[in-house]
Amino acid sequence: MKTKLLLFLPIIVLTIYLFGCEGVQQSDYADTGVGGTIIDSATRQPLAGVEVRLEPGSTIFTNSDGWFYFANVHLGSSGGNFVLTMSKTGYDSIIFPVWLLAGDTTTRYNLVMFQSAREVYVNYNVPVIEFTNSFSMSSVDLYNIQTIQDTNFLYRDMRLRDADGTRTTYNFLTGYDHNSGNGWQTKFTNLLGNYTHDEFDALAYINGPGPITPADFPNDLTNSFHVGTSPNAVYGFYLLGRNNYSGDPKIYGMIRIADVYYDTNLMLNVVKIDIKVNRNGNNYFNLY
């Protein structure tokens, strides 16, 4: 079993910081809770027996439905940073930072675990929500193939943004913010083409067989796409920021714009994407 930690992070990064108001006691804040479901990335079936640890806090295991829940989490402030660590024999472990608010017992995450010793990793219909504030689930950790809060810049590879201020047209940008200096730099190819779900699974190469280089990734953002359409647009990406720090192997991947729609419950626009990643530095992405 391999643990997927970012190599550049010293252990102190996993120290938990709690922010609160000066002079307020822990008893003044309501307890919170956090839970979710964990599935196998290949079979899409729930994973039972996953060890889930909330740091700081206790350890529980998922049930037969892949479900876990931590109740009565004491914050001691109006909100705080925590880390969910998930591990199971035969799977790559997950380290997933979360932000919890006092009294909020509704926080849920749908998480995917990958079988160890794979070359190509995939996740489908990853929902990315339009940006409204720094806690929006509008960014993506492309290495671990999951949506994250925009403020989680230690894992942020890509951000969803309104392209023209109308809330009808969007694109994906590099995770690196030049103004703040936060996030990871990701580079994108030009449009590789439009592919259905099955065609995307079979798409084996970026720009054809053979080696690829950073020169194949000239862009800091994708083309724009519109709400109410499902363009099936596919782009290649290169995790330049992570590679610059940790060195080889380079990390390449592909994203497919699967759906773009307005969610009437959230009252926000949502983009669903399919993601494939090769963590071994190879130009190969065929799942068959």
PAFIDREN-195887 format. One line per field, with one value per residue (C-alpha): residue in three letters; x, y, z. Coordinates in steps of 0.2 Angstrom, whole numbers, plus 5000, padded with zeros to 4 digits. Example, Ala and Ser with C-alpha at 12.3 -4.5 7.8 and 13.67 -1.06 7.14 Angstrom:
2
aa = c(ALA,SER)
px = c(5062,5068)
py = c(4978,4995)
pz = c(5039,5036)
This chain:
288
aa = c(MET,LYS,THR,LYS,LEU,LEU,LEU,PHE,LEU,PRO,ILE,ILE,VAL,LEU,THR,ILE,TYR,LEU,PHE,GLY,CYS,GLU,GLY,VAL,GLN,GLN,SER,ASP,TYR,ALA,ASP,THR,GLY,VAL,GLY,GLY,THR,ILE,ILE,ASP,SER,ALA,THR,ARG,GLN,PRO,LEU,ALA,GLY,VAL,GLU,VAL,ARG,LEU,GLU,PRO,GLY,SER,THR,ILE,PHE,THR,ASN,SER,ASP,GLY,TRP,PHE,TYR,PHE,ALA,ASN,VAL,HIS,LEU,GLY,SER,SER,GLY,GLY,ASN,PHE,VAL,LEU,THR,MET,SER,LYS,THR,GLY,TYR,ASP,SER,ILE,ILE,PHE,PRO,VAL,TRP,LEU,LEU,ALA,GLY,ASP,THR,THR,THR,ARG,TYR,ASN,LEU,VAL,MET,PHE,GLN,SER,ALA,ARG,GLU,VAL,TYR,VAL,ASN,TYR,ASN,VAL,PRO,VAL,ILE,GLU,PHE,THR,ASN,SER,PHE,SER,MET,SER,SER,VAL,ASP,LEU,TYR,ASN,ILE,GLN,THR,ILE,GLN,ASP,THR,ASN,PHE,LEU,TYR,ARG,ASP,MET,ARG,LEU,ARG,ASP,ALA,ASP,GLY,THR,ARG,THR,THR,TYR,ASN,PHE,LEU,THR,GLY,TYR,ASP,HIS,ASN,SER,GLY,ASN,GLY,TRP,GLN,THR,LYS,PHE,THR,ASN,LEU,LEU,GLY,ASN,TYR,THR,HIS,ASP,GLU,PHE,ASP,ALA,LEU,ALA,TYR,ILE,ASN,GLY,PRO,GLY,PRO,ILE,THR,PRO,ALA,ASP,PHE,PRO,ASN,ASP,LEU,THR,ASN,SER,PHE,HIS,VAL,GLY,THR,SER,PRO,ASN,ALA,VAL,TYR,GLY,PHE,TYR,LEU,LEU,GLY,ARG,ASN,ASN,TYR,SER,GLY,ASP,PRO,LYS,ILE,TYR,GLY,MET,ILE,ARG,ILE,ALA,ASP,VAL,TYR,TYR,ASP,THR,ASN,LEU,MET,LEU,ASN,VAL,VAL,LYS,ILE,ASP,ILE,LYS,VAL,ASN,ARG,ASN,GLY,ASN,ASN,TYR,PHE,ASN,LEU,TYR)
px = c(5000,5007,5003,5000,5008,5015,5034,5037,5027,5036,5026,5022,5009,4998,4997,4980,4976,4961,4955,4943,4938,4949,4942,4929,4928,4925,4909,4902,4903,4891,4898,4900,4901,4908,4905,4905,4906,4921,4921,4933,4938,4938,4922,4913,4907,4907,4923,4920,4933,4942,4951,4946,4955,4950,4965,4965,4952,4947,4947,4932,4929,4917,4902,4896,4890,4907,4899,4908,4903,4911,4899,4902,4918,4923,4930,4933,4931,4919,4928,4944,4955,4955,4963,4954,4966,4959,4969,4965,4976,4978,4974,4983,4980,4971,4975,4961,4961,4943,4937,4923,4911,4904,4886,4887,4883,4879,4896,4898,4912,4911,4929,4937,4951,4963,4970,4989,5002,4991,4999,4983,4971,4953,4938,4922,4909,4919,4908,4916,4905,4906,4917,4908,4920,4936,4927,4918,4922,4928,4946,4953,4967,4972,4985,4972,4958,4945,4937,4943,4939,4947,4956,4965,4980,4992,4983,4975,4980,4966,4952,4935,4931,4918,4926,4916,4907,4890,4889,4886,4903,4917,4935,4948,4963,4980,4979,4993,4987,5000,4993,4994,5008,4997,4993,5001,5005,4996,4999,4986,4987,4976,4959,4963,4945,4928,4926,4911,4913,4919,4930,4938,4942,4950,4960,4978,4989,4991,4996,4998,5010,5028,5036,5028,5037,5032,5031,5015,5007,5007,4992,4988,4969,4957,4945,4928,4912,4894,4881,4868,4880,4889,4904,4914,4930,4946,4962,4979,4987,5005,5007,5022,5021,5022,5035,5046,5048,5048,5056,5053,5042,5032,5014,5002,4984,4968,4952,4935,4921,4907,4892,4889,4872,4863,4859,4843,4846,4863,4857,4874,4882,4891,4904,4906,4923,4931,4950,4964,4981,4997,5009,5023,5028,5022,5011,4999,4981,4971,4960,4957)
py = c(5000,5017,5033,5048,5062,5077,5075,5093,5095,5093,5084,5101,5104,5091,5101,5107,5125,5131,5149,5157,5173,5179,5175,5163,5146,5129,5127,5142,5134,5120,5103,5099,5083,5076,5061,5053,5038,5030,5019,5010,5020,5005,4996,5011,5000,5005,5001,4993,4992,5008,5015,5034,5045,5063,5073,5078,5066,5047,5033,5024,5011,5012,5001,4989,5004,5013,5026,5035,5049,5058,5066,5078,5085,5099,5114,5126,5141,5146,5135,5125,5115,5096,5082,5066,5051,5035,5019,5001,4987,4986,5004,5020,5030,5047,5063,5075,5092,5099,5115,5113,5126,5125,5118,5111,5093,5091,5091,5076,5070,5057,5050,5038,5026,5019,5001,5001,4998,5006,5017,5026,5032,5038,5046,5051,5065,5074,5089,5106,5121,5139,5150,5162,5163,5155,5140,5135,5118,5126,5119,5102,5091,5083,5072,5064,5067,5076,5092,5103,5120,5135,5140,5123,5129,5116,5103,5115,5111,5118,5132,5134,5152,5163,5167,5183,5189,5183,5166,5157,5154,5146,5139,5130,5139,5134,5132,5145,5162,5175,5188,5178,5166,5151,5135,5124,5128,5117,5119,5113,5107,5115,5106,5088,5085,5081,5063,5053,5044,5028,5036,5046,5029,5022,5038,5032,5047,5066,5072,5054,5040,5044,5055,5072,5087,5102,5111,5101,5111,5130,5136,5142,5139,5129,5136,5142,5132,5136,5132,5120,5111,5095,5098,5083,5093,5085,5093,5086,5093,5093,5096,5108,5115,5099,5092,5107,5103,5084,5081,5065,5057,5070,5069,5070,5068,5072,5080,5079,5091,5079,5091,5109,5114,5124,5115,5122,5116,5124,5138,5137,5131,5115,5107,5088,5082,5065,5064,5052,5053,5044,5046,5037,5051,5041,5047,5032,5034,5019,5011,4995)
pz = c(5000,4995,5004,4992,5002,4992,4994,4996,5012,5028,5042,5050,5036,5043,5060,5063,5065,5073,5071,5083,5092,5106,5124,5118,5127,5117,5126,5117,5100,5094,5089,5071,5060,5044,5034,5017,5005,4998,4982,4971,4956,4944,4950,4956,4971,4989,4999,5016,5030,5025,5040,5041,5053,5057,5063,5077,5083,5082,5069,5062,5048,5033,5033,5019,5010,5011,5023,5037,5049,5063,5075,5090,5083,5095,5086,5100,5088,5074,5061,5059,5047,5049,5039,5034,5031,5023,5021,5015,5011,4992,4989,4988,5004,5004,5014,5012,5021,5026,5033,5046,5053,5071,5071,5054,5054,5035,5027,5016,5004,4990,4989,4977,4981,4968,4968,4971,4957,4943,4929,4924,4936,4932,4940,4931,4933,4946,4950,4951,4957,4951,4962,4974,4988,4994,5002,4986,4979,4963,4962,4958,4965,4948,4956,4968,4955,4967,4969,4983,4991,4982,4998,4998,4988,4995,4983,4970,4952,4943,4946,4938,4933,4925,4908,4905,4920,4914,4923,4907,4900,4910,4908,4919,4924,4931,4950,4953,4957,4951,4963,4979,4974,4980,4971,4959,4941,4928,4909,4896,4878,4864,4862,4858,4851,4856,4863,4870,4887,4879,4866,4881,4889,4874,4870,4873,4869,4869,4852,4846,4851,4856,4870,4875,4882,4891,4874,4871,4885,4879,4889,4906,4903,4893,4880,4886,4887,4890,4903,4896,4884,4885,4873,4876,4874,4880,4885,4890,4906,4914,4932,4930,4948,4956,4944,4947,4965,4966,4949,4939,4935,4926,4929,4913,4911,4902,4906,4897,4900,4902,4907,4911,4920,4932,4949,4955,4973,4974,4963,4956,4939,4940,4928,4928,4921,4918,4923,4918,4926,4922,4937,4929,4916,4901,4887,4889,4895,4887,4900,4890)
